[in-house]
Amino acid sequence: MKDQFSRKINYLRISVTDRCNLSCQYCKLYPFSFRDSSSILSYEEILRVVKISLTLGINKFRLTGGEPLIRKDLAKFVRKVNSLKGIEDLSLTTNGILLKKYAKSLKEAGLKRINLSLDTLKEDKFKLLCRKDALKDVLSGIKEALKIGFVPLKINLVVLRDFNLDEIDDFINFTKDFRVIVRFIELMPFNEELNWFKRQFVSVKELKEKLRRKYILTEVKDIYTAGPAKYYKIKDFGIIGFIAGVNECFCQDCNRLRLTSYGSLRPCLWNKNELNLKEMLRAYAGDQEIIQKIKDLVICKPKERKLTQSQVSMWEVGG
Ligand code: SAM
């Protein structure tokens, strides 16, 4: 499926829940409340969307949230998705707290890759930033995921001036044996009014300059080319990536749609235009009708994002 700017749309990020076992400061802006479970898509409903998406040429899927691993029977759902003909990639984004428990069953169910979000390796900062004392669980989750064979494991870190700028070396150390790739991500201003965002923001440009004073970075172009990250080999260490989601625009290569936990299809994180698929699914709309609506939506995928247009947080839309 192509949009009006000839971008090939082949990637769907699916938020399986808006709930999370963390409340990270930059993600959940207070006040917030979760939706009741009847307004969240059932697995059967999501599966139908996946099947329809496959007929439209979408063959890469990522499960996210909220925290996907807190939804009951996720591994069983992974198995069902993975058994569909045409699935090329099925991955998961998680905070890792429950990975020790689920890594094995997810692997057996056919999950291919995991991205894990971790912003600090210090217990006190983790507690402050994520509002939970759970760093130990995340670290055991990482260990288990690597043991089970989710290699390379991508660790995503949102760079925050007062929280982790002093920990970058520790994260780089993680990459040494090439089993972990660390990706540094620019903090996105989900609510521009908040001075907190402005104060914490560190650009990829600033971070790269800082790193170049200490390390030798060589851009790696031939691997991991899909997606917005730029990858570098660090001499004597492994691979790191940078995602400058605020200061750079990747829209010209955007191949993604998002299915929100509340059942809407979004062509752009930063644009409120959505298709209410849940309503259609629950009104017994036929596949052809849904397909046509999706095509109409994709045609309207904005050429470029406008950073001010969304007041919805990642936990609602799906990070
Ligand atoms: N719970 C899962 C996790 O923690 O990976 C999936 C959902 S979470 C919303 C997905 C990603 O969104 C996390 O890596 C998180 O750091 C990122 N995120 C949330 N708010 C963000 C913000 N304001 N700027 C940049 N990344 C953000």
Residues whose N, C-alpha, C, O or C-beta is under 5 A from the ligand:
A	BS01	SAM	Y26 C27 T64 G65 G66 E67 T93 T94 N95 N115 S117 N156 V158 E186 L187 M188 F190 M314 W315 G319
